[in-house]
Structures are given as C-alpha cells and as structure tokens.
Amino acid sequence: MSLSLVRRRALAGLVAGVLALACVTRARAGAQIEEPLADSVRTALSAAISAGAPPPELRFDNIQERLAYLRWLGAMSERLKKNKTEGHERIEFLQTIWYESKRAGLEPALVLGLVQVESGFRKYAISSAGARGYTQVMPFWARQIGDGDAARLFVMQVNLRFGCVILRHYLDVEKGDMFMALGRYNGSRGQAPYPTMVLGARKRWEWTDPQARPAAASAPASR
C-alpha cells in the first residue's frame, strides 16, 4: 500500500471522526425565545441565579429525609449508568439536579426528563440555534439575568441552575400550566410534541421511596 493512500485513508478517518463528534455534541432541541422582562422580574431572576455558590450543600430537616434522599440517589444512579458511566460524575450530577430542582420548586424527575430530551445528558451539547449545555440555555439569558459570560453555561451547576430558574419562570408566567410552560421553554408554545416528550421522559425518572411509611388512615367520624 502506497504512503499516499495510507495518508488519504487516515485523513478520511479523521474527517469522519470529527463529523461524528459534531453529530454527538449537537442537540436537536429548540430554543427559548428572547422576550422583554419587567425590571422586577429581571431582578428576581438575577437574584435566583446568583444566590448561593457551588458545590450545592444539601440540607435535611431530619435523618429520615436524608436517608430517603440517599435511596433516591442510589436508584437514579443505577438508571443513569448508560448515560454517564463514571460513578463520581454521575453522583455529582444527580446531587446537583436534586439541589437545583428543589431550590426552584420543581420535581427532580421533571428536570431529569427535560435534560434527557434537551441534550441527552451531554454537558457540551449545542443546538442549531446556539442553546448550550444540559438544559439547552440560550446565550441571551447570560446577558439578561447572569454575568454576561455565555461560556459559563457549560459549567454543570450554572447550566442546571439557569434551566431550573427559567422553567420555573415560564411555569409562573403560564400560571402553573406545565404543558404551556414546557412549550415556552422549547420555543414552541402551544404545540404538543415537545411537552409530550418531556413528560414522557419524566416517567423514566419517577421514584417512590420503598421505605416510605403509608399515610395513616383517617379515623371514622364519631356519631
């Protein structure tokens, strides 16, 4: 085999590898639409983004809550193995999901479903519209409510915080209507495909604590 042929094959292999990497890191999700924010809303969102520093510090009211969290963590870690093979990375990711979703008043299962649909759990995913990271945050959000550094949207906790805060904002705007809020998050408000995908993906991450005590039956009314 001639040296030139070897070089051509090597070059072809390199190009194929680059194209494959581009396909892997490119996300298929849509994008949030930039909308004007009232000063009070912008201030509140900015405060929600900036408050607290990583790594997240998990706090529990009692030992039972902490044990329940650890059981959740173990169950979710097992489910996430095929998406994140490194144990330490997987645990850190799930811990941050728990922290940021609870902080925003969202279900961890919902946020996991959103990440699954938006980026396939790829930290450096970029959509054709330019949305970035796990939750596919558009760069304009860094300017509107962040420090203006869109590159930080690839930092795990920064991205997850933005995603949770933005979804919470849309949920408030839509007065608790999750279907409409998810559509707004995707830039497809009122259309069914995206909310249907996220709510379907959420089912993979729903969890019931096997050791949770059943609610006590109410006593019969006295006569």
C-alpha positions in Angstrom: 0.0 0.0 0.0 1.4 3.4 -1.0 2.2 6.0 1.6 -0.2 8.5 -0.1 -3.0 6.0 0.1 -2.4 5.5 3.8 -2.4 9.2 4.3 -5.6 9.6 2.4 -7.3 6.9 4.4 -6.0 8.4 7.7 -7.3 11.8 6.7 -10.7 10.3 5.7 -10.9 8.6 9.1 -10.1 11.9 10.9 -12.8 13.8 9.0 -15.3 11.0 9.8 -14.4 11.2 13.4 -14.8 15.0 13.5 -18.2 14.8 11.8 -19.3 12.0 14.2 -18.3 14.2 17.2 -20.2 17.1 15.8 -23.3 15.0 15.5 -22.9 13.8 19.1 -22.5 17.2 20.6 -25.2 18.9 18.5 -28.5 18.9 20.2 -31.8 18.7 18.4 -33.8 20.9 20.8 -35.4 24.2 20.0 -34.7 27.4 21.8 -36.2 29.8 24.3 -37.4 33.0 22.6 -36.0 36.2 24.0 -38.8 38.3 25.5 -38.7 41.6 27.3 -38.6 41.2 31.1 -40.1 43.7 33.5 -37.4 45.2 35.8 -38.8 43.4 38.8 -38.8 40.0 37.0 -35.3 40.5 35.8 -34.1 41.5 39.3 -35.8 38.4 40.8 -34.4 36.0 38.2 -30.9 37.5 38.5 -31.1 37.0 42.3 -32.2 33.4 41.8 -29.3 32.8 39.5 -26.6 34.4 41.6 -27.6 33.3 45.1 -25.5 30.5 46.6 -22.2 29.1 45.4 -21.3 25.7 44.2 -21.0 23.0 45.2 -24.6 22.6 46.4 -24.9 22.0 50.1 -27.8 19.6 50.7 -29.6 20.1 54.0 -32.3 17.9 55.5 -34.7 18.5 58.4 -34.1 15.1 59.8 -32.3 11.8 59.3 -35.3 10.2 57.6 -35.3 12.8 54.8 -31.5 12.3 54.3 -31.9 8.5 54.1 -34.7 8.9 51.6 -32.5 11.2 49.5 -29.7 8.6 49.6 -32.1 5.9 48.5 -33.2 8.1 45.6 -29.6 8.8 44.7 -28.8 5.1 44.6 -31.8 4.3 42.4 -31.2 7.2 40.0 -27.5 6.4 39.7 -28.4 2.9 38.6 -30.8 4.3 35.9 -28.3 6.9 34.7 -25.4 4.4 34.2 -25.8 4.1 30.5 -25.7 7.8 30.0 -22.9 8.6 32.5 -20.5 5.7 33.1 -18.2 7.5 35.6 -19.6 7.0 39.1 -18.2 10.2 40.6 -19.5 12.3 37.7 -22.9 10.6 37.9 -23.3 11.2 41.7 -22.2 14.9 41.4 -24.7 15.4 38.5 -27.6 13.9 40.4 -26.8 15.7 43.6 -26.9 19.0 41.6 -30.1 18.0 39.9 -31.7 17.4 43.3 -30.5 20.6 44.7 -31.4 22.9 41.8 -34.8 21.3 41.1 -35.8 21.5 44.8 -34.5 25.1 45.0 -36.7 26.1 42.1 -39.7 24.2 43.4 -39.6 21.6 40.6 -39.6 17.8 40.7 -36.2 16.2 40.1 -37.9 13.7 37.8 -39.2 16.5 35.6 -35.8 18.1 35.4 -34.1 14.8 34.5 -36.7 14.3 31.8 -36.1 17.8 30.4 -32.3 17.1 30.3 -32.9 13.8 28.6 -34.9 15.4 25.9 -32.9 18.6 25.6 -29.3 17.3 25.5 -29.3 13.5 26.1 -27.3 14.2 29.2 -24.4 15.8 27.2 -22.7 18.6 29.1 -21.3 20.3 25.9 -24.3 19.9 23.7 -25.1 22.8 21.4 -28.3 23.1 19.4 -28.5 24.6 15.8 -30.0 27.7 17.5 -27.0 28.0 19.8 -28.6 26.7 23.0 -26.0 25.3 25.3 -25.4 22.5 27.8 -27.5 20.0 29.7 -30.7 22.2 29.8 -30.0 23.9 26.4 -30.0 27.5 27.7 -29.8 30.2 25.1 -26.8 32.6 25.5 -29.1 35.7 25.8 -30.1 34.5 29.3 -26.5 35.1 30.4 -26.8 38.7 29.3 -30.3 39.2 30.7 -30.0 37.7 34.2 -26.4 36.4 34.5 -23.0 37.9 34.4 -22.9 38.1 30.6 -20.4 35.2 30.2 -22.3 32.7 28.0 -19.3 30.3 28.2 -20.2 29.5 31.8 -23.4 27.9 30.5 -21.2 24.8 30.0 -20.5 24.6 33.8 -22.7 21.9 35.2 -24.3 23.7 38.1 -24.5 27.0 36.3 -26.4 25.4 33.4 -28.7 23.4 35.7 -29.5 26.4 37.7 -30.3 28.5 34.7 -32.5 25.7 33.3 -34.4 25.3 36.5 -34.9 29.0 37.1 -36.0 29.6 33.5 -38.5 26.7 33.6 -39.8 28.0 37.0 -40.2 31.4 35.5 -42.2 30.1 32.5 -44.3 28.0 34.8 -45.2 31.1 36.8 -45.9 33.1 33.6 -48.2 30.3 32.5 -49.9 30.2 35.9 -48.9 26.6 36.7 -49.7 25.1 33.3 -46.8 22.7 32.7 -47.8 21.9 29.1 -47.6 25.6 28.1 -44.5 26.3 30.2 -42.6 23.4 28.6 -43.7 24.7 25.2 -42.4 28.1 26.0 -39.1 26.6 27.2 -38.7 25.0 23.9 -39.8 28.0 21.8 -42.9 26.0 20.6 -45.6 27.3 22.9 -48.9 25.7 22.3 -47.5 22.8 20.3 -47.7 19.2 21.7 -44.6 17.4 20.6 -42.1 18.9 23.0 -44.2 18.8 26.2 -45.2 15.3 25.3 -41.6 14.2 25.0 -40.5 15.8 28.3 -43.5 14.5 30.3 -42.9 11.0 28.7 -39.2 11.1 29.6 -40.1 12.1 33.2 -41.7 8.7 33.7 -38.3 7.1 33.4 -37.1 9.1 36.5 -40.2 8.9 38.7 -39.5 7.3 42.0 -41.4 6.2 45.0 -39.5 5.5 48.2 -40.0 1.8 49.0 -39.4 2.6 52.7 -41.9 5.5 53.0 -44.5 5.0 55.6 -48.0 4.8 54.2 -50.2 7.7 55.3 -52.3 6.8 58.3 -55.9 6.1 57.5 -58.2 8.8 58.8 -60.3 7.8 61.8 -64.0 7.3 61.2 -66.2 10.2 62.2 -67.8 9.8 65.6 -71.5 10.0 65.8 
